[in-house]
Amino acid sequence: MNDRFLFDGPPDAETTILLAHGAGGAMDSASMTAAAQALAVRGFRIARFEFGYMAARRVSDSRTPPPRADKLIPEYVAAVQALQGSGRLIIGGKSMGGRVASMVADDLRAKGEIVGLLCLGYPFHPPGKPEQLRTAHLAQLKTPTLICQGTRDEFGTKDEVATYVLSPAIDVLWLEDGDHDLKPRKKISGFSAADHLSTMAARVEVWAKGLDRHQAS
């Protein structure tokens, strides 16, 4: 970890994936670390960063709640600008981090700064409040996007998401019986968390290879 980023994977990778954390978990949480390592095995350079409120928790006993997602947009853009390296850049994150990334993706892609968006457990709505959708901007999204979602994610189940209007630029990978961290119940699904992370990373690898054809569109 340097002053700003936590890296995994080869530093000279063709593609870097910038990931922000969820509302309640730091960039080095167990779920973020496991996802980053699974992606790094596929040859991606992974850069994780924290929003200011989460970084402040490391030096204070204060449990400052996260700001509204749109208030974090400047911090996400600043992280993109601060990240150094050659090659292609995909932005995204876990839950809220992916939501914030989805709000800036089209602008950054129009400037030629990113090629895609990766969301790990998108928070389509708050748990228990399916009427409070966070999907309006997703209907017009132009950036090639991959959302990896557990079928029983309380922020948006497979049955719920099937009823939403989403841009054709968005692909969804459904992970059977996965929760918001993509973790399944092995006795019920037959899959382990490691199985789902491996499936996720393999799909990201294939999806990322296809992004070249979208760059000029």
N, C-alpha and C positions, 0 to 999 in steps of 0.2 A: 504494500500500500504506500502511495506517495501522499503528498498533501491533499490531493483531490480525488484520485482514482485508485481503485483496486483492480489489478489486472490478472487475467488468466489467459493461457494459450500463447501461441507463438507471436512475438512482437512484430515479425515481418509478414504476418498473414495478409492474404489478399483482401479479406473483409474483416472489418472491426464491427462489433455489436456493442453499442452503448446502452447500458441498462440502468434504470432508476428503480428504487425500491418501492414497496407498497406503503400505505399510510402508517402502519404500525410496526413494520419490521425494518431494521437497518440493512445497509447494503451487504453486511457480512452475516446476515441471518442464515439459518440452516437451509431454508428453501432457496434463497438467492445463491448461496454458495454451491449447492447441489446443481442448480440449473446452469450456473456459469461453468462449472467443471464439465458437465455433460456436453455443453456447446464447445468448450475448448478442445475436447477430445476429437471433435469433428474438424479441427483446424482453424476455428475462428479465434480472433483476438477479442477477448471480452474486457470491456472497461465498465466497472461499476462506480457510481457516485451517489452522494447523499445530498438531499435538500438541506437547507440551512437549519430548519427546525429539528431535523433528526441529528445533524452533526452537533447541535447545541446540547442535546441530551447526553452526549459523551462527556461533557465537561460540567454538567450541572445535574442536580437532582430533580430539576423541573421536568415535568412531563408535558411540555408544550404541545397542544393538539396541532395537527397539520392544518395549514391554511386551506382555503378552497382551491381546488385543482387549478383553476385559471390563474390564480395568484402565483403559481409556481412556474408559469410559462417562462418568465425572464431567466429563472435559474436554470431551466433545461437548456434554453438557447445558449446561455453562458457556458454551460458544460460542453456543448457541441463545439463552441469556438475555442475552448481551452484544450480540447483533446487533440493531441498531435499524432501524426502518422500518415502514411500514404495508403493508397488503396481505397476501396469502397467503404461507405459507412451506412450501417443500419441502426436506427434508433428504436428504443422501446423500453420495456420494463415490466415489473411485476405489479399487477393490479393498478393502483393509483399512478405509479410511475409510467405504465403503458398508456394510461388515459391521458396524462399530461403530454406524453410524446405524440399521441394521436392528434392533439390540438395544434401542434407546431409542424407536423410532418409535411403537409402540403406546401407551406411557405418555404421550408428548408429544401424540399425536393425541387421546387421551382427555381431555386438559386443554384441547383446542382450540388448541394452539400450532402445529400443523403440519397440512397437508392431504395430504401424500404423501411417498413415499420413492423416490429415484432412485439406482440403483447402476450404476456404469460398470465393467464387468468384475468381477463378483462372484467372490470366491475360494471356490468351493464346496468345494475341498480343496487341500492343498498340492501343488505340482507333483510328479508321480511317486508320489503317495500317495493314490490314489483311494478307499482304504478309510477315510481320515481325514476324514469328511464334516463340514462346518460348516453343516448344513441343518436341524437338529432344530427350532430356533425358527421356521424359515420355513414349517413346515407349519401353524402356528397364527396366522401373521401376519394382522392385521386391516387394517392400513394399506394403502391403494391403493399398489401398488408397480410400478415399471417397472425391469427389469434389462436393460441393453444389453450383449450378450455376443458375442464373436467365436466363430465355429463351431469354431475350432481353439485356443481358449484353453486353455492347459495347466492352468489352475485349474478347468476345467470345460467340456468340449466339449459340442457339441449332443447327441451320442449319449449321453453320460453323464448330462446334466441331464434327458434324457427319461425316465430311470429313477427320478428322485427324486420324493418326495412333497412338493409345494409347495402353499401356500395358493392358493385361487382368487382371492385379492386380488392375486396376482402375475402380471404380464404380462412376457413375455420378448421382446425384439427381437433376432433373430439376424442378425448381420452376416457375410456370406459370407467365409470364409477369414480372418476377423479374429483377431488374437492378443490377448494380455491388455490391450494398449493400443488394441484395436479396429482395428489396422492389418492390411490384407490384403497379399498378394503380388500386385502388379498384373499381372504376366505370367501368373499362374495364374488369378486371379479376374476380371481385367478392371476391378477397382475400385481407386481410390487411397484413401489415408488420408483425404484431404479429402472424397471421395465418402461414405465411411462416417460421418464426423463430421456432414456435412450431413444424411444420412439419420437419424442419431441425433437431431439437434436438431429436425428436422421432426416426428419421432415424439413427442418429448417435448412439443412444442407442442400437438399434437392430444390427447395423453394428459392434459396439465395442464388443458386446457379442460374435460375431462370430469370433473374432480375435484369440481366443485361438487355434483354429484348424489350424491356419496358422503359429504359432510360430515355429514349428519344420521344416517347409518347407523352 
